[in-house]
Amino acid sequence: MPRLCLLLSFLSLLFSVSAFAEAPRTFAEAKKIAWKLYAGNPEFYCGCSFTGNKADLQSCGYVPRKNAQRAARIEWEHIVPAWVIGHQRQCWQKGGRSNCSKTDATYRVAEADLHNLVPSIGEVNGDRSNYSFAWLPQQPTQYGACPMVVDFKARKAMPRQKVRGMIARTYFYMADRYSLRLSKQDRQLFSAWSKTYPPEPWELARNQRVACVMGHGNGYVAKVDLSQCR
């Protein structure tokens, strides 16, 4: 009987490890996995529907600001920009993002972290760039009915209300996991957003799905049940 219990424990551990064997090692791998995780869900910043990498702009009333070709496709956006992740590391000072991807194992893991990746209309991804998030007084008119604001002069972006809480919780998660520094202003803003916009069912479900690939959830969202991944 003890041998049987030991065998069952071993098989259980082996199965658990295999459940997370697909955790991405690079950004390229992460993007391939992300398509499956987000299938059937809307694009992040504007709420547009998409099929494959094609955005349905009419579904959310999106009007291209400048680049219609890029607006028509879906790209993978780092909520915490790769620039922010890498700029605080030595590898970035010696060759930027490409050097970090080649030489810094911690950066590669952070760049590929699926908790930090969301599908975005390409034009919005490009416009947001590495700008920090903020509350802005401007009305969201740049992209038709899409409630996203980018202030190019101030280098700030204001996302729609539905995703502000998740953005805040992602920043806190990434800061803790990869020892990223957040300014006092950012911490105050994200604390307010996280409190004002608590996790909705879609965010909880996403956290669970991503945890089944990464092997851990974002604790700022909720606890996850890894047994559900089997």
N, C-alpha and C positions, 0 to 999 in steps of 0.2 A: 504493500500500500504506500509506504513512504516513497518508494522508487517511482510509483505511478504519479504521485503528487509532484515529485521533482521533475518528471518528464513533462507533465502538464504545465508547470510553471515555466519550464524552458521553452516549450512551444508557444506559450502565451507571450513571453518576452520576444521571441523570434518574430512572431506575427506583428507585435507592436512596432518593432524596429522596421520591418518591411513596409508597414503602413506609411512610414515617413521617408522611404527610400528615394522618393522623387523630389525631395527638397532641392531647389535649384542651386547650382554652384556659381552661375554667372547670370548677368542681366539677360543675355540671349536665351538661356534656358528658362528664366523666370517668365519672360514674355510668352513663350510657347505654352507654359502651364497656365498662365493667367487667362488665356482665351477660353479654356475649359471652365475655369472657376466662375467667369462672368457671363457665360452664355445665357441669354434670355433676360439679362439685367440691363438697365439703362446706363448710358454714359454718365460720368460722374458730375461734371460741372454744369451741364445744361439739362440733363435728364433726357437726352435724345435716345431713341431706339437705335440699335445697330445690328447688322448681320455681317459676320466675319469682320473685316476691317472697313466696311462701308457704313457710314453714318446716314441715318434717315433724318435729314435736317428738318423736314416738314413736320415730323412727329413732335418737335419741341419748339417750332417757330423760329429756328435759327436762321439768321441772315449773315452771310460772310461779311466780315469787316473789310478785308482786303484781299485775302488769299483763298479764293473759292476752291481751288484744287486741293489745298491742304485741309480745308474745312470739311471736305467730303470724306476724309478717311479718319479712322480711329488710331490713336497712338497711345503708348503706355507712358503715363505720367508718374513721376515720383512726387508724392505729396510733400515730403521733405526733399528738396532738390538734391540731385547728385552733387551739385556745386557745394551745397551746405555740408553734406556728408564728407566730401573729400577735402574741402578748403581748410578744415581743421587738422588735416593729417600731413605728415612730412612728404608723402609721395606726391601730393598735389603741387607742392612748391618746386618739385624737381621735374615736372612734366605734365601737370594737369590730369584730366580724367583718364586719358589713355594710359598714362604711366601708373596711376593708381590701380586700374583694372589689371595691369600686367604684373605689378610687383607687390601689391598690398592685399593680403588674404582677407583681412578684416573688412577692408573697403569692398572687396568683391562680394562678400556675404551681405553687407549692408545694401549694396546696390541691387542685389537680387532678392531682397526681403519682400515677400509678397504682401505683407501687411502694409507696405508703403506704396504699392503700385495700384493705380486705378486707370480705367479706360477714359480717354479724353479726346474730344474733337481736336484734330491736329492743329488747327489754327489757334485754338485757345491754349493748347499746350505750348506752342511757340510763343504766343503773346505773354503768357504767364512767366515763361523763362525761369529764372531763379529768384524771382521777386518774392518777398515775404508777404504773408497774409496780414490784412488789417481791416478795420472798419473804415469805410470810405463814404463820404456824403453824396457822391455822384449817383444818379439814377442809372440803372442798368439798361442802356440803350445801344451799346456798341454792337451787340450780336442779335439784334431783333428782340425776340421774346426771351432769350436766354438771360437769366438773372445773374450774370457774372460781370464784374467790373475790373478792368485793368487800368491803372494809372501809370502810364509810361514815364511821366516826368518824375513822380514820387517813387517809382519802382515798387509799387504795392499792388496787391490784388485782393478783391473782396469776393468770396464765393457765395453761392446761394445758401439760404438758411438751412436747408435740409442736410447739407454736408458739413456745416461748420463744426458741429460737435465731433464728428469722426475725424476731421482734420486735426482738431486740438488733441484728441486722444492718440492719434498717430504720431504727432510731434512728441508728446510725452513718452510714448513707447520707444521711439527711435532714440531720443535723448538718453534714456536709461540704458537701453541695450548696447548702444555704440558710443557711449560717453560723449555725446554731443552737447555743446554749450548752447543754452537758450538765454536770450537777453531777458532782463526783468520785465520789459514791456511785452515781449512775446508770452512769457509765463502768465502775466496778468490777463492778457487777452484770451489765451487758450483756457485758462481756468474759468473765465467767465463763459466762454463758448461751451465748454464741456458741461458746465452746470446748467446753462440755459437750454442746451439741446442734448438731452440724455440719449443714450443708444436706443434706436428704434429696432423693430424686429428684423429689418433687412440688414442692419449693421451687425446685430447679434449672429444672424445666420452666416454672414460673410466671415466674421471672426472665426466661427466654427469650421467653415470650409477651408479657410486658409490654414488654420491650426492643424488640420488633418494632413496637410502637405508639409508645413514647416516643422511640425512636431511640438509647437507651442502656440498659444494664443496671445492676444494683446490684453494684458491684465487690466488696462484702463477701460476696456470695453466691458468685459465680463469674464468669469471663469469659463473654461471650455471643458468638455467631456471627451477626452481622447478615446474612450472606449467606443464612442459612436463612429470612429473612423474605421473600425474593423469590418 
